[in-house]
Amino acid sequence: MTSTLTPDSKSRTILITGSTSGIGYQAALKILNAGNKLILPCRNELRSKYLFEKLVKDLNSDIDLLETSYFPVCDLADLNTIDHCMRDLFLRYECIDTLILNAGLQYTGAENPKWSSQGFELTFAVNHLGHHYLFERIEPLLCESNSPRIVITSSEVHNPQSPGGRIGQPAGLGSLLGMLEGKGFSMVDGISEFSADKAYKDSKLCNIIFAKEICKRLNQRGIFMPVIAWAPGLVIPRSNEGFFRYSRKYNELGQRLFTLIARDLFRITENPQVAGALLAKLATSNEYNDPIFSYFSNKVNGPGKRFFKKSVISSEASKDEIGKLLWENSIRLINNSIGQSNSKDI
């Protein structure tokens, strides 16, 4: 299939992960209010009910969520629930126009790793491995669209040369020795001591490499569509939800101090509403129809000012050989884990 890249005149059908709070939630509001249809996977039925009720409250009153949206259970920390969810979606949908891989987990400050249902470090499992499997399963539905598109939320911290990437241990996957060892590795490089902060940076590096490799592999099969990775900037909401809700548990005082300095004094952060609007635009606007891999970043341009532009990925993310290695080892880990679960607590 070769995409015609002719945008649908009708509404787009869009799947978005990480829609219960923060950027994802704000993007979902924008997408639904614009007349599109949404698939909003949630990790359990309780979260699905919570999201439904929240959207009913905040959406335009003329939108019927029962007609425009679907809330399947799909826990990215459990490959088996992804499998079940995808089987369900193939029965319900003929195509999906945009796939938004937006969910992101960070628990910086924790001394010990947490684990997914299949025994993988939780940041890697949710931010990369679960998304890889979801894409693998849903790709046939994307290829049925007249104007398919993929959008993956990454971060500037994937780049050790960026301001955020220079703080603490830098992102770096090395030779992926952890993945080569199989289950139970806490760090992808297989060498570093566990660091929840580095695990997050590494997962964002995986996101960039994954997006680039998707585009390469689709092109080799004669399939052309926009594959967009993007960095929303440092997003800190004024609520207790959003991105830092997990890491706040481990260092609440430090997080509050950091928020005060970054958001309120230096004003270098972005708010979820603006970042969500950017994500919705990436997912739906004709402006982003170029059938190539692209990376965009919401960069700081002075206190309270930002500019959104096409940007350069890190030198490590640019290497073709690491894309091939990450892809092949991710597939191997997934294939060896489907149908299995782990006794470790998530």
Backbone hydrogen bonds, N-H to C=O, Kabsch-Sander energy under -0.5 kcal/mol:
donor,donor_aa,acceptor,acceptor_aa,energy
3,S,1,M,-0.5
3,S,224,F,-0.6
4,T,146,N,-0.7
5,L,146,N,-0.7
6,T,146,N,-0.7
14,I,12,R,-0.6
14,I,37,K,-2.6
15,L,98,T,-2.5
16,I,39,I,-2.3
17,T,100,I,-2.0
24,G,21,S,-0.7
25,Y,21,S,-1.2
26,Q,22,G,-2.1
27,A,23,I,-2.6
28,A,24,G,-2.2
29,L,25,Y,-2.1
30,K,26,Q,-1.9
31,I,27,A,-2.8
32,L,28,A,-2.6
33,N,29,L,-2.6
34,A,30,K,-1.3
35,G,32,L,-1.8
36,N,31,I,-1.8
37,K,12,R,-2.8
38,L,68,T,-2.5
39,I,14,I,-2.7
40,L,38,L,-0.5
40,L,70,Y,-3.2
42,C,72,P,-2.4
48,S,44,N,-1.8
49,K,45,E,-2.5
50,Y,46,L,-2.2
51,L,47,R,-2.7
52,F,48,S,-2.4
53,E,49,K,-2.4
54,K,50,Y,-2.1
55,L,51,L,-2.6
56,V,52,F,-2.4
57,K,53,E,-1.5
58,D,54,K,-1.7
59,L,55,L,-2.6
63,I,60,N,-1.7
64,D,62,D,-0.5
65,L,63,I,-0.8
67,E,64,D,-1.4
68,T,64,D,-1.9
69,S,65,L,-2.1
70,Y,38,L,-1.5
74,C,42,C,-3.5
74,C,72,P,-0.5
76,L,74,C,-0.7
78,D,75,D,-2.2
81,T,78,D,-0.9
82,I,78,D,-1.3
83,D,79,L,-2.0
84,H,80,N,-2.1
85,C,81,T,-2.5
86,M,82,I,-2.5
87,R,83,D,-1.9
88,D,84,H,-1.7
89,L,85,C,-2.3
90,F,86,M,-1.9
91,L,87,R,-0.8
91,L,88,D,-0.7
92,R,88,D,-1.0
93,Y,89,L,-2.6
96,I,141,L,-1.6
97,D,13,T,-2.1
98,T,13,T,-1.7
99,L,149,R,-2.4
100,I,15,L,-3.4
100,I,98,T,-0.6
101,L,99,L,-0.6
101,L,151,V,-2.8
102,N,100,I,-1.0
110,A,107,Y,-1.9
115,W,345,D,-1.0
116,S,120,F,-2.9
117,S,77,A,-2.5
119,G,116,S,-1.6
121,E,185,F,-0.9
122,L,114,K,-2.1
125,A,121,E,-2.6
126,V,122,L,-2.7
127,N,123,T,-2.5
128,H,124,F,-1.6
129,L,124,F,-2.4
130,G,125,A,-3.1
132,H,128,H,-2.7
133,Y,129,L,-2.3
134,L,130,G,-2.3
135,F,131,H,-2.5
136,E,132,H,-2.4
137,R,133,Y,-2.2
138,I,134,L,-2.2
139,E,135,F,-1.8
141,L,138,I,-1.1
142,L,138,I,-1.6
143,C,139,E,-2.3
144,E,141,L,-0.7
145,S,142,L,-1.8
149,R,97,D,-1.5
150,I,226,P,-2.2
151,V,99,L,-2.8
152,I,228,I,-3.2
153,T,101,L,-2.4
154,S,152,I,-0.6
154,S,230,W,-3.6
158,H,155,S,-1.6
159,N,156,E,-2.0
162,S,159,N,-2.0
166,R,162,S,-1.4
167,I,164,G,-0.9
168,G,166,R,-0.5
176,L,173,L,-2.3
177,L,189,D,-0.7
178,G,188,V,-1.8
179,M,188,V,-0.9
180,L,176,L,-1.8
181,E,177,L,-1.4
182,G,178,G,-0.8
182,G,179,M,-0.7
184,G,119,G,-2.0
185,F,182,G,-0.8
190,G,187,M,-1.3
196,A,110,A,-0.6
199,A,195,S,-2.7
200,Y,196,A,-1.6
201,K,197,D,-2.1
202,D,198,K,-3.1
203,S,199,A,-1.9
204,K,200,Y,-2.0
205,L,201,K,-1.9
206,C,202,D,-2.5
207,N,203,S,-1.9
208,I,204,K,-1.6
209,I,205,L,-2.4
210,F,206,C,-3.0
211,A,207,N,-2.4
212,K,208,I,-2.2
213,E,209,I,-2.3
214,I,210,F,-2.6
215,C,211,A,-1.9
216,K,212,K,-1.9
217,R,213,E,-2.6
218,L,214,I,-2.6
219,N,215,C,-2.5
220,Q,216,K,-1.8
221,R,217,R,-0.7
221,R,218,L,-1.0
222,G,219,N,-1.8
223,I,218,L,-2.7
224,F,222,G,-0.5
227,V,292,I,-2.1
228,I,150,I,-3.1
229,A,227,V,-0.5
229,A,294,S,-2.8
230,W,152,I,-2.0
231,A,296,F,-2.2
235,V,233,G,-0.9
236,I,234,L,-0.6
236,I,270,E,-1.2
245,R,242,G,-1.4
246,Y,243,F,-0.6
247,S,106,Q,-0.7
248,R,244,F,-2.0
249,K,246,Y,-1.4
250,Y,247,S,-1.1
251,N,247,S,-1.1
255,Q,251,N,-2.6
256,R,252,E,-2.4
257,L,253,L,-2.3
258,F,254,G,-2.6
259,T,255,Q,-2.6
260,L,256,R,-2.3
261,I,257,L,-2.2
262,A,258,F,-3.1
263,R,259,T,-2.4
264,D,259,T,-1.1
264,D,260,L,-0.6
265,L,260,L,-1.5
266,F,261,I,-3.3
268,I,262,A,-2.6
269,T,262,A,-0.5
270,E,234,L,-2.9
275,A,271,N,-2.2
276,G,272,P,-2.8
277,A,273,Q,-1.9
278,L,274,V,-2.0
279,L,275,A,-2.1
280,A,276,G,-2.5
281,K,277,A,-2.1
282,L,278,L,-2.4
283,A,279,L,-1.7
284,T,280,A,-1.2
285,S,281,K,-2.8
288,Y,285,S,-1.5
289,N,286,N,-1.1
292,I,290,D,-2.4
294,S,227,V,-2.1
296,F,229,A,-2.1
297,S,309,K,-2.7
298,N,231,A,-2.4
299,K,297,S,-1.1
299,K,307,F,-2.3
301,N,302,G,-0.7
301,N,305,K,-3.1
304,G,267,R,-3.5
305,K,302,G,-2.5
307,F,299,K,-2.3
309,K,297,S,-2.1
309,K,307,F,-0.6
311,S,295,Y,-3.1
318,S,314,S,-1.2
319,K,316,E,-1.3
322,I,319,K,-0.5
323,G,319,K,-1.0
324,K,320,D,-1.8
325,L,321,E,-2.0
326,L,322,I,-2.7
327,W,323,G,-2.3
328,E,324,K,-2.4
329,N,325,L,-2.2
330,S,326,L,-2.2
331,I,327,W,-2.4
332,R,328,E,-1.9
333,L,329,N,-2.4
334,I,330,S,-2.5
335,N,331,I,-2.9
336,N,332,R,-1.9
337,S,334,I,-1.6
338,I,334,I,-1.7
340,Q,337,S,-2.5
342,N,117,S,-2.9
